[in-house]
Amino acid sequence: MRSLNLFLVSLLLSSLASGVGGWCYDSMSPDCGPSTWPRDHPKCAGSGQSPIDILTKEAKPDPKLSDITFKGYIDPDKSLDWTLYNDGHSVQLILNGSITISGGMLPGTYKADHLHFHWGTDSSPGSEHTIDGMQFPMEMHIVHLNQNYHSKQEALKHPDGLAVVGIMFVESDSDAKDYNFIQYLKHVKNHNDKYTIKPFSLENMIPNDLSKSRVYYRYQGSLTTPTCNEAVIWTVYKEPIPLSKDQLNAFPKILHYNESSRIVSNFRSIQKLNGRTVNVFNSGSLLFRLNLLMCVVGIQALLLFN
Protein backbone atom coordinates (compact mmCIF):
# COMPACT_ATOMS: atom_id res chain seq x y z
CA MET A 1 0.00 0.00 0.00
CA ARG A 2 2.83 2.38 0.87
CA SER A 3 4.39 1.77 -2.56
CA LEU A 4 1.05 2.48 -4.23
CA ASN A 5 0.68 5.76 -2.31
CA LEU A 6 4.20 6.84 -3.27
CA PHE A 7 3.44 6.02 -6.91
CA LEU A 8 0.25 8.07 -6.86
CA VAL A 9 2.02 11.03 -5.23
CA SER A 10 4.81 10.78 -7.79
CA LEU A 11 2.26 10.67 -10.60
CA LEU A 12 0.49 13.73 -9.21
CA LEU A 13 3.71 15.71 -8.88
CA SER A 14 4.72 14.73 -12.39
CA SER A 15 1.34 15.90 -13.71
CA LEU A 16 1.64 19.23 -11.90
CA ALA A 17 5.18 19.76 -13.14
CA SER A 18 4.17 19.22 -16.74
CA GLY A 19 1.69 22.08 -16.56
CA VAL A 20 -1.40 22.59 -18.69
CA GLY A 21 -0.55 21.65 -22.26
CA GLY A 22 2.99 20.69 -21.22
CA TRP A 23 4.07 24.17 -20.08
CA CYS A 24 3.33 26.57 -17.26
CA TYR A 25 4.46 29.68 -15.42
CA ASP A 26 6.90 29.69 -12.51
CA SER A 27 4.00 30.41 -10.16
CA MET A 28 2.76 26.91 -10.98
CA SER A 29 6.10 25.12 -11.06
CA PRO A 30 9.66 26.13 -12.05
CA ASP A 31 9.95 22.70 -13.66
CA CYS A 32 7.72 23.79 -16.53
CA GLY A 33 8.15 27.58 -16.31
CA PRO A 34 9.39 29.93 -19.04
CA SER A 35 13.06 29.00 -18.65
CA THR A 36 12.18 25.45 -19.70
CA TRP A 37 9.98 26.34 -22.68
CA PRO A 38 12.76 26.11 -25.31
CA ARG A 39 13.30 22.49 -24.36
CA ASP A 40 10.05 21.44 -26.05
CA HIS A 41 9.42 24.61 -28.06
CA PRO A 42 12.68 25.72 -29.76
CA LYS A 43 11.13 28.91 -31.15
CA CYS A 44 10.98 30.23 -27.56
CA ALA A 45 14.77 30.68 -27.77
CA GLY A 46 14.53 32.88 -30.88
CA SER A 47 16.01 36.35 -31.26
CA GLY A 48 12.70 38.15 -31.86
CA GLN A 49 10.74 37.23 -28.75
CA SER A 50 8.09 39.04 -26.73
CA PRO A 51 7.34 40.74 -24.38
CA ILE A 52 9.86 43.58 -24.22
CA ASP A 53 10.55 46.63 -22.11
CA ILE A 54 9.53 49.64 -24.21
CA LEU A 55 11.96 52.51 -23.67
CA THR A 56 10.03 55.61 -24.66
CA LYS A 57 13.10 57.78 -25.31
CA GLU A 58 14.50 55.20 -27.72
CA ALA A 59 11.26 54.60 -29.63
CA LYS A 60 11.52 56.10 -33.11
CA PRO A 61 8.64 58.17 -34.54
CA ASP A 62 7.48 56.83 -37.88
CA PRO A 63 5.56 59.39 -40.01
CA LYS A 64 4.02 56.52 -41.98
CA LEU A 65 2.17 55.21 -38.94
CA SER A 66 -1.44 56.28 -38.43
CA ASP A 67 -4.40 55.52 -36.22
CA ILE A 68 -5.63 51.94 -36.39
CA THR A 69 -9.12 51.45 -37.80
CA PHE A 70 -11.29 49.29 -35.54
CA LYS A 71 -14.36 47.83 -37.28
CA GLY A 72 -17.10 45.84 -35.57
CA TYR A 73 -15.85 46.80 -32.13
CA ILE A 74 -18.68 49.21 -31.45
CA ASP A 75 -21.53 47.22 -33.02
CA PRO A 76 -20.65 43.50 -33.04
CA ASP A 77 -23.06 40.99 -34.53
CA LYS A 78 -25.56 40.34 -31.74
CA SER A 79 -26.71 37.08 -33.35
CA LEU A 80 -23.36 35.37 -32.64
CA ASP A 81 -22.57 34.52 -29.05
CA TRP A 82 -19.13 34.98 -27.49
CA THR A 83 -17.48 32.46 -25.19
CA LEU A 84 -15.51 32.92 -21.99
CA TYR A 85 -12.97 30.11 -21.67
CA ASN A 86 -10.51 29.15 -18.94
CA ASP A 87 -7.59 27.61 -20.85
CA GLY A 88 -5.58 26.82 -17.71
CA HIS A 89 -3.14 29.68 -18.30
CA SER A 90 -5.49 32.65 -18.64
CA VAL A 91 -9.08 33.48 -19.48
CA GLN A 92 -10.06 34.03 -23.09
CA LEU A 93 -13.04 35.85 -24.55
CA ILE A 94 -13.59 34.25 -27.95
CA LEU A 95 -14.95 36.87 -30.35
CA ASN A 96 -17.25 35.63 -33.09
CA GLY A 97 -18.33 37.84 -35.98
CA SER A 98 -16.66 40.33 -38.30
CA ILE A 99 -14.43 42.32 -35.94
CA THR A 100 -11.31 43.64 -37.65
CA ILE A 101 -8.43 46.08 -37.51
CA SER A 102 -6.58 47.69 -40.40
CA GLY A 103 -4.53 50.79 -41.16
CA GLY A 104 -1.63 51.86 -39.01
CA MET A 105 0.75 50.35 -41.57
CA LEU A 106 -0.62 46.87 -40.94
CA PRO A 107 -0.06 44.82 -44.11
CA GLY A 108 -3.71 43.95 -44.61
CA THR A 109 -6.90 43.42 -42.64
CA TYR A 110 -6.79 41.35 -39.47
CA LYS A 111 -9.81 39.57 -37.99
CA ALA A 112 -10.22 39.37 -34.22
CA ASP A 113 -9.90 35.85 -32.85
CA HIS A 114 -10.03 36.39 -29.09
CA LEU A 115 -8.76 38.50 -26.26
CA HIS A 116 -7.05 37.30 -23.08
CA PHE A 117 -5.32 38.72 -20.02
CA HIS A 118 -2.06 38.51 -18.08
CA TRP A 119 -2.00 39.50 -14.40
CA GLY A 120 0.00 39.20 -11.19
CA THR A 121 -1.48 38.61 -7.74
CA ASP A 122 -3.82 40.65 -5.57
CA SER A 123 -0.75 42.56 -4.35
CA SER A 124 1.74 42.50 -7.24
CA PRO A 125 1.62 43.61 -10.90
CA GLY A 126 1.48 41.24 -13.85
CA SER A 127 1.58 42.93 -17.25
CA GLU A 128 3.86 41.29 -19.79
CA HIS A 129 5.19 44.38 -21.55
CA THR A 130 6.71 47.11 -19.43
CA ILE A 131 7.12 50.78 -20.31
CA ASP A 132 10.35 52.37 -19.12
CA GLY A 133 10.69 49.47 -16.71
CA MET A 134 7.24 49.94 -15.20
CA GLN A 135 5.07 46.84 -14.91
CA PHE A 136 1.32 47.45 -14.84
CA PRO A 137 -1.25 45.50 -12.80
CA MET A 138 -2.65 43.70 -15.84
CA GLU A 139 -2.41 43.57 -19.65
CA MET A 140 -4.97 42.58 -22.26
CA HIS A 141 -4.03 41.08 -25.62
CA ILE A 142 -6.52 41.26 -28.49
CA VAL A 143 -5.34 38.67 -31.00
CA HIS A 144 -6.11 39.18 -34.70
CA LEU A 145 -5.35 36.89 -37.63
CA ASN A 146 -4.24 38.10 -41.05
CA GLN A 147 -7.14 37.44 -43.45
CA ASN A 148 -4.65 36.60 -46.20
CA TYR A 149 -4.12 33.26 -44.46
CA HIS A 150 -6.73 30.53 -44.20
CA SER A 151 -6.01 29.36 -40.66
CA LYS A 152 -4.18 30.28 -37.49
CA GLN A 153 -1.73 27.45 -38.15
CA GLU A 154 -0.86 28.94 -41.53
CA ALA A 155 -0.68 32.49 -40.13
CA LEU A 156 1.82 31.38 -37.49
CA LYS A 157 4.27 30.48 -40.25
CA HIS A 158 4.56 34.10 -41.43
CA PRO A 159 5.99 37.24 -39.73
CA ASP A 160 2.81 39.16 -40.62
CA GLY A 161 0.47 36.36 -39.56
CA LEU A 162 -0.91 37.94 -36.40
CA ALA A 163 -1.53 41.46 -35.16
CA VAL A 164 -1.88 41.71 -31.40
CA VAL A 165 -3.07 44.84 -29.62
CA GLY A 166 -1.70 45.17 -26.09
CA ILE A 167 -3.52 47.36 -23.58
CA MET A 168 -2.42 48.07 -20.01
CA PHE A 169 -4.55 48.57 -16.91
CA VAL A 170 -4.12 50.68 -13.81
CA GLU A 171 -6.03 50.71 -10.53
CA SER A 172 -8.77 53.29 -10.05
CA ASP A 173 -11.26 54.13 -7.32
CA SER A 174 -14.35 52.99 -9.23
CA ASP A 175 -15.50 50.11 -11.39
CA ALA A 176 -15.22 50.42 -15.15
CA LYS A 177 -18.73 49.72 -16.42
CA ASP A 178 -17.42 48.64 -19.82
CA TYR A 179 -15.83 45.59 -18.18
CA ASN A 180 -19.02 44.11 -16.80
CA PHE A 181 -18.08 40.74 -18.29
CA ILE A 182 -15.77 40.31 -15.26
CA GLN A 183 -18.87 39.31 -13.29
CA TYR A 184 -18.99 36.12 -15.38
CA LEU A 185 -15.51 34.92 -14.39
CA LYS A 186 -17.13 32.90 -11.60
CA HIS A 187 -18.62 30.67 -14.30
CA VAL A 188 -15.19 29.72 -15.69
CA LYS A 189 -13.37 29.17 -12.41
CA ASN A 190 -11.61 25.96 -13.45
CA HIS A 191 -9.57 24.77 -16.42
CA ASN A 192 -11.70 24.03 -19.50
CA ASP A 193 -14.78 25.78 -18.10
CA LYS A 194 -16.74 27.69 -20.75
CA TYR A 195 -19.55 30.20 -20.47
CA THR A 196 -21.57 31.79 -23.27
CA ILE A 197 -22.27 35.52 -23.15
CA LYS A 198 -23.98 37.97 -25.45
CA PRO A 199 -21.78 40.31 -27.52
CA PHE A 200 -21.30 43.84 -26.24
CA SER A 201 -19.64 47.00 -27.49
CA LEU A 202 -15.86 46.94 -27.18
CA GLU A 203 -15.63 50.68 -27.89
CA ASN A 204 -14.40 51.70 -24.45
CA MET A 205 -12.16 48.66 -24.04
CA ILE A 206 -9.74 50.15 -26.55
CA PRO A 207 -7.95 53.54 -26.55
CA ASN A 208 -9.74 54.89 -29.60
CA ASP A 209 -11.27 58.10 -28.23
CA LEU A 210 -10.82 60.65 -31.01
CA SER A 211 -10.88 63.48 -28.46
CA LYS A 212 -7.65 62.28 -26.86
CA SER A 213 -4.06 61.97 -27.99
CA ARG A 214 -3.34 58.30 -28.63
CA VAL A 215 0.17 56.90 -28.44
CA TYR A 216 1.10 53.38 -29.42
CA TYR A 217 4.34 51.47 -29.89
CA ARG A 218 4.93 49.12 -32.78
CA TYR A 219 7.48 46.34 -33.10
CA GLN A 220 7.90 42.88 -34.60
CA GLY A 221 7.76 40.08 -32.05
CA SER A 222 6.33 36.75 -31.04
CA LEU A 223 3.65 34.94 -29.13
CA THR A 224 4.38 35.27 -25.42
CA THR A 225 3.44 31.65 -24.79
CA PRO A 226 4.57 28.41 -26.43
CA THR A 227 5.04 27.84 -29.28
CA CYS A 228 6.50 31.39 -29.26
CA ASN A 229 6.21 31.81 -33.06
CA GLU A 230 7.81 35.06 -34.24
CA ALA A 231 4.72 35.89 -36.25
CA VAL A 232 3.29 38.90 -34.40
CA ILE A 233 3.07 42.56 -35.30
CA TRP A 234 2.69 44.16 -31.89
CA THR A 235 0.78 47.36 -31.17
CA VAL A 236 1.10 48.35 -27.51
CA TYR A 237 -0.86 51.40 -26.37
CA LYS A 238 0.78 53.71 -23.87
CA GLU A 239 -2.39 54.98 -22.21
CA PRO A 240 -3.71 52.46 -19.65
CA ILE A 241 -7.35 51.77 -18.89
CA PRO A 242 -8.52 52.20 -15.28
CA LEU A 243 -10.18 49.31 -13.43
CA SER A 244 -11.11 49.13 -9.77
CA LYS A 245 -9.06 47.04 -7.35
CA ASP A 246 -11.95 44.57 -7.07
CA GLN A 247 -12.10 44.18 -10.85
CA LEU A 248 -8.35 43.64 -11.12
CA ASN A 249 -8.29 41.19 -8.21
CA ALA A 250 -11.16 39.14 -9.63
CA PHE A 251 -8.74 37.47 -12.07
CA PRO A 252 -6.17 36.07 -9.58
CA LYS A 253 -8.81 35.38 -6.92
CA ILE A 254 -11.37 33.53 -9.03
CA LEU A 255 -9.54 31.72 -11.82
CA HIS A 256 -7.86 28.34 -11.19
CA TYR A 257 -5.76 25.92 -13.25
CA ASN A 258 -6.88 23.07 -11.00
CA GLU A 259 -9.33 22.76 -8.13
CA SER A 260 -6.91 23.99 -5.47
CA SER A 261 -4.48 26.31 -7.29
CA ARG A 262 -5.21 29.76 -8.62
CA ILE A 263 -3.83 31.26 -11.83
CA VAL A 264 -1.45 33.97 -10.64
CA SER A 265 1.55 35.80 -12.14
CA ASN A 266 0.81 34.40 -15.61
CA PHE A 267 3.30 36.59 -17.44
CA ARG A 268 6.53 35.88 -19.28
CA SER A 269 9.66 37.79 -18.32
CA ILE A 270 11.05 40.58 -20.50
CA GLN A 271 12.95 39.40 -23.60
CA LYS A 272 15.98 41.00 -25.24
CA LEU A 273 15.32 43.41 -28.09
CA ASN A 274 18.30 42.08 -30.08
CA GLY A 275 18.54 45.07 -32.40
CA ARG A 276 14.86 45.34 -33.25
CA THR A 277 13.37 48.80 -33.77
CA VAL A 278 10.44 50.03 -31.69
CA ASN A 279 8.46 52.72 -33.47
CA VAL A 280 6.00 55.13 -31.89
CA PHE A 281 2.86 56.81 -33.18
CA ASN A 282 1.43 59.88 -31.46
CA SER A 283 -1.91 61.11 -32.81
CA GLY A 284 -1.39 64.42 -30.98
CA SER A 285 1.82 65.09 -32.89
CA LEU A 286 0.08 64.21 -36.14
CA LEU A 287 -2.77 66.61 -35.40
CA PHE A 288 -0.27 69.34 -34.53
CA ARG A 289 1.52 68.83 -37.85
CA LEU A 290 -1.76 68.96 -39.77
CA ASN A 291 -2.84 72.14 -37.99
CA LEU A 292 0.55 73.71 -38.65
CA LEU A 293 0.29 72.77 -42.31
CA MET A 294 -3.19 74.33 -42.54
CA CYS A 295 -1.87 77.52 -40.94
CA VAL A 296 1.00 77.69 -43.44
CA VAL A 297 -1.38 77.14 -46.34
CA GLY A 298 -3.70 79.81 -44.98
CA ILE A 299 -0.88 82.35 -44.61
CA GLN A 300 0.34 81.63 -48.13
CA ALA A 301 -3.18 82.14 -49.48
CA LEU A 302 -3.49 85.49 -47.72
CA LEU A 303 -0.14 86.65 -49.09
CA LEU A 304 -1.07 85.50 -52.57
CA PHE A 305 -4.34 87.42 -52.70
CA ASN A 306 -3.15 90.61 -50.97
Sequence and secondary structure as in RCSB ss.txt:
>XXXX:A:sequence
MRSLNLFLVSLLLSSLASGVGGWCYDSMSPDCGPSTWPRDHPKCAGSGQSPIDILTKEAKPDPKLSDITFKGYID
PDKSLDWTLYNDGHSVQLILNGSITISGGMLPGTYKADHLHFHWGTDSSPGSEHTIDGMQFPMEMHIVHLNQNYH
SKQEALKHPDGLAVVGIMFVESDSDAKDYNFIQYLKHVKNHNDKYTIKPFSLENMIPNDLSKSRVYYRYQGSLTT
PTCNEAVIWTVYKEPIPLSKDQLNAFPKILHYNESSRIVSNFRSIQKLNGRTVNVFNSGSLLFRLNLLMCVVGIQ
ALLLFN
>XXXX:A:secstr
 HHHHHHHHHHHHHHHHH BTTB  TTT GGGSGGGHHHH GGGGSSS S  EE TTT EE TT   EEEESSSS
  TTS EEEEE SSSEEEE  S  EEEETT SS EEEEEEEEEE  SSS   SSEETTEE SEEEEEEEEETTSS
SHHHHTTSTTSEEEEEEEEEEESS  GGGGGGGGGGGG STT EEEE     GGGSS  TTS  EEEEEEE  SS
TT  S EEEEEESS EEEEHHHHHHHHHH BSSSS B           TT   EEEEHHHHHHHHHHHHHHHHHH
HHHHH 
